[in-house]
Amino acid sequence: MSGGAGFVLGGAFGLFMSSMSYDTPLSAQGQQMADLPMREQLRRGFKDMGVRSYSSAKNFALVGTIFAGTECCIEGYRAKNDLKNGIAAGCITGGILGAKAGPQAAGIGCVGFAAFSAAIDYYMRLPSD
């Protein structure tokens, strides 16, 4: 479920971010684009938005799936629902995602995802007024 939600939200985020990136006519690529007819400019722009949106959707789905699956496994193993599950899942997720870039990147990914997960989990567990 979190993978599907990540895919949808990642697609929306990618669509938004790709629509904000454009080439100015001052750059070489932008000048080439400005010389094309309007219909071709729109076709290329929409195609680029689709490619970037799909790429972002896959990445968000991957992160959501790894994190939720890891957290579920840890919670089932520990038989507790507390802050430590999210921190451990965040560390494992960050380490897995950063592993391709080497051990230092895996360590930084572990710490970063764990800290972010701790902050979000802490905020979500605050008593509501």
C-alpha positions in Angstrom: 0.0 0.0 0.0 2.8 2.4 0.9 4.5 1.6 -2.4 1.4 2.5 -4.3 0.9 5.7 -2.4 4.6 6.5 -2.9 4.2 5.9 -6.7 1.2 8.2 -6.9 2.7 11.0 -4.7 6.1 10.6 -6.4 4.4 11.0 -9.8 2.7 14.1 -8.7 5.9 15.5 -7.2 7.8 14.6 -10.4 5.2 16.2 -12.6 5.3 19.4 -10.5 9.1 19.6 -10.4 9.5 18.8 -14.1 7.1 21.6 -15.0 9.2 24.0 -13.0 12.4 23.2 -14.8 12.7 24.8 -18.2 15.5 25.9 -20.5 15.9 29.6 -21.1 16.5 30.8 -24.6 19.9 32.0 -23.4 21.3 28.5 -23.1 22.4 26.4 -26.1 19.7 23.8 -25.5 17.1 26.5 -24.9 18.0 28.2 -28.1 17.5 25.0 -30.0 14.2 24.5 -28.4 13.1 28.1 -29.1 13.7 27.6 -32.8 11.2 24.7 -33.0 7.5 25.2 -33.8 5.2 25.6 -30.8 3.6 22.2 -31.3 7.0 20.5 -31.2 8.0 22.4 -28.1 4.8 21.3 -26.3 5.3 17.7 -27.5 8.8 17.6 -26.2 7.9 19.4 -23.0 5.1 16.9 -22.2 7.2 13.9 -23.0 9.9 15.2 -20.7 7.4 15.8 -18.0 6.1 12.2 -18.4 9.5 10.7 -18.2 10.6 12.6 -15.2 7.2 12.0 -13.4 7.5 8.3 -14.0 11.1 8.2 -12.7 10.2 10.1 -9.6 7.2 7.8 -9.0 9.4 4.7 -9.2 11.9 6.2 -6.7 9.2 7.2 -4.2 7.5 3.8 -4.5 10.8 2.1 -3.9 11.6 4.2 -0.8 8.0 3.7 0.6 8.1 -0.1 0.0 11.5 -0.6 1.6 10.7 1.6 4.6 7.2 0.2 5.3 8.3 -3.4 4.8 11.4 -3.0 7.0 9.4 -1.2 9.7 6.7 -3.9 9.6 9.3 -6.7 10.0 11.0 -4.9 12.9 7.7 -4.3 14.6 6.7 -7.9 14.2 10.0 -9.1 15.5 10.1 -6.8 18.5 6.3 -7.0 19.2 6.3 -3.4 20.2 5.1 -0.2 18.5 7.5 2.6 19.5 9.9 5.1 18.1 12.8 2.7 17.8 11.1 0.7 15.0 10.9 3.8 12.8 14.5 4.8 13.6 15.8 1.3 12.8 13.7 1.1 9.6 14.9 4.5 8.5 18.6 3.5 9.1 18.2 0.3 7.2 16.3 2.1 4.3 18.9 4.8 4.1 21.7 2.3 4.2 20.2 0.2 1.4 19.6 3.3 -0.8 23.1 4.6 -0.3 24.9 1.3 -0.6 25.4 1.7 -4.4 27.5 4.8 -3.8 29.8 3.1 -1.2 30.0 2.6 2.6 30.3 6.3 3.5 27.2 7.1 1.5 25.4 4.1 3.1 26.3 5.4 6.6 25.2 9.0 5.8 22.0 7.6 4.3 21.4 5.5 7.4 21.9 8.5 9.8 19.9 10.9 7.6 16.9 8.6 7.1 16.9 7.6 10.8 16.9 11.2 11.9 14.1 12.1 9.5 12.1 9.1 10.5 12.6 9.9 14.2 11.4 13.5 13.7 8.3 12.5 11.8 7.5 9.6 14.2 8.0 11.9 17.2 5.7 14.5 15.7 3.0 12.0 14.8 3.0 10.5 18.3 2.5 13.9 20.0 -0.8 14.0 21.8 -3.4 16.0 19.9 -5.1 18.9 21.7 
